[in-house]
Amino acid sequence: MPKGGARARSGPAPDPDALRRERDAGEWTILPAEGREGDAPEWPLTEQTMREETLWDRLWRMPQALMWERYGQEIEVALYVRRLTAAEKDDAGVNLGTLVRQMADSLGLTTPGMRANRWRIDRAEEAPAQAAGPASVSPIAPNSARARLRSVSGGSG
């Protein structure tokens, strides 16, 4: 019987910043950094605890919540919240922690999950703040390889 082969998330993760990714440039969804506005949807499961309510409201303000809303994933998010609150308890098993991590991945709450879903959070508003930092005078041409190395922490120059 053959072993191995293609598996979900096998191989290197897609890199949205790769220089030669024209073939899938349109496949990435850019989510606004300010997140989802408005109230959280109504809790779809039975009897919500106070901790579940806190997490539920917090999650529905995140940028990823726009995609959950688009795809009608209220129940998936509620199940994640319920399992997360159970995993927070002292007597929770390791398998519950593993399930919570897998659920977080599928909802795009982790960095690997964001990459797998091809979601990026728009950080454009941070760029002007970084560019407005102290200017340094350099005798090196700004587009030279040496200047690019200098902009990397620990680069020679």
C-alpha positions in Angstrom: 0.0 0.0 0.0 1.5 3.4 -1.0 2.4 5.8 1.8 2.8 9.6 1.8 1.5 11.7 -1.0 -0.3 15.0 -0.9 -1.7 16.0 2.5 -3.5 19.1 3.6 -0.9 21.8 4.5 2.0 19.7 3.2 4.9 21.5 1.6 6.0 25.1 2.2 3.4 27.6 3.1 2.5 30.1 0.5 4.3 33.4 0.9 2.3 36.5 0.0 5.5 38.6 -0.2 7.3 36.2 -2.6 8.7 38.0 -5.6 7.3 35.6 -8.2 3.8 34.8 -7.1 1.8 36.4 -10.0 0.0 33.2 -10.6 -1.9 33.4 -7.3 -1.7 37.1 -6.5 -5.5 37.5 -6.7 -6.1 34.6 -4.3 -5.1 36.4 -1.1 -7.8 38.3 0.8 -6.7 41.4 2.6 -8.6 42.0 5.8 -8.8 45.5 7.3 -6.7 45.9 10.4 -9.5 47.6 12.3 -11.5 44.4 12.2 -15.2 43.8 12.0 -17.6 46.5 13.2 -20.9 46.0 14.9 -22.3 43.6 17.5 -21.4 40.0 17.6 -24.0 37.6 16.1 -26.4 35.9 18.5 -24.8 33.0 20.3 -25.9 29.8 18.4 -25.3 27.2 21.1 -27.0 26.4 24.4 -26.5 28.5 27.6 -23.5 30.8 27.1 -21.2 31.3 30.1 -19.7 34.7 31.0 -16.3 33.6 29.8 -17.8 32.4 26.5 -19.6 35.7 26.1 -16.3 37.6 26.7 -14.4 35.5 24.1 -17.3 35.6 21.6 -17.5 39.4 21.7 -13.7 39.7 21.4 -13.4 37.3 18.5 -16.2 39.0 16.5 -14.2 42.3 16.5 -11.2 40.7 14.8 -10.4 41.1 11.1 -11.0 37.3 10.5 -14.6 37.8 11.7 -15.4 39.4 8.3 -14.7 36.1 6.6 -16.5 34.0 9.2 -19.6 36.2 8.7 -19.3 36.0 4.9 -19.2 32.2 5.1 -21.7 31.8 7.9 -19.3 30.2 10.4 -21.1 31.3 13.6 -21.5 27.7 14.8 -17.8 26.9 14.1 -16.7 30.0 16.0 -19.0 29.2 18.9 -17.7 25.6 19.1 -14.1 27.0 19.2 -15.1 29.3 22.0 -16.7 26.5 23.9 -13.7 24.2 23.5 -11.3 27.0 24.3 -13.1 27.7 27.6 -13.0 23.9 28.4 -9.3 23.8 27.5 -8.5 26.6 30.0 -9.5 24.4 32.9 -6.8 22.8 35.0 -8.1 19.2 34.4 -8.3 19.7 30.6 -6.6 16.9 28.6 -3.8 17.5 26.1 -6.1 16.3 23.3 -8.5 19.2 24.0 -5.6 21.6 23.6 -4.7 20.0 20.3 -8.3 20.3 19.1 -8.4 24.0 20.1 -5.2 24.7 18.2 -6.6 22.9 15.1 -9.8 24.9 15.3 -7.8 28.1 15.7 -5.9 27.2 12.5 -9.0 26.5 10.5 -10.6 29.8 11.7 -7.5 31.7 10.7 -6.6 32.8 14.2 -3.0 31.6 14.0 -0.2 32.6 11.6 -0.3 29.2 9.8 -4.1 29.4 9.7 -4.0 32.8 8.1 -1.5 31.5 5.5 -3.6 28.4 4.8 -6.7 30.5 4.3 -4.7 33.0 2.2 -5.7 35.9 4.4 -3.6 38.9 5.3 -4.3 41.7 7.6 -3.8 45.1 6.0 -1.0 46.9 7.8 -0.8 49.8 5.3 -1.5 52.4 8.0 1.6 51.3 9.9 3.9 52.0 6.9 3.7 55.8 7.1 4.5 55.8 10.8 7.6 53.7 10.2 8.7 55.9 7.3 8.3 59.0 9.4 11.0 57.8 11.8 14.3 59.6 12.0 15.9 60.1 8.7 19.5 58.9 8.2 21.9 60.5 5.8 23.7 57.9 3.8 26.2 58.4 1.0 25.0 55.1 -0.5 22.5 55.2 -3.4 19.1 54.4 -1.9 18.3 51.6 -4.4 21.7 49.8 -4.2 22.1 46.3 -2.8 24.3 47.7 -0.1 21.6 50.2 1.0 19.0 47.3 1.1 21.4 45.3 3.3 21.9 48.2 5.6 18.1 48.4 6.1 18.1 44.9 7.6 19.0 44.7 11.2 22.6 43.6 11.6 23.4 44.4 8.0 26.9 45.5 7.2 27.6 49.0 6.1 
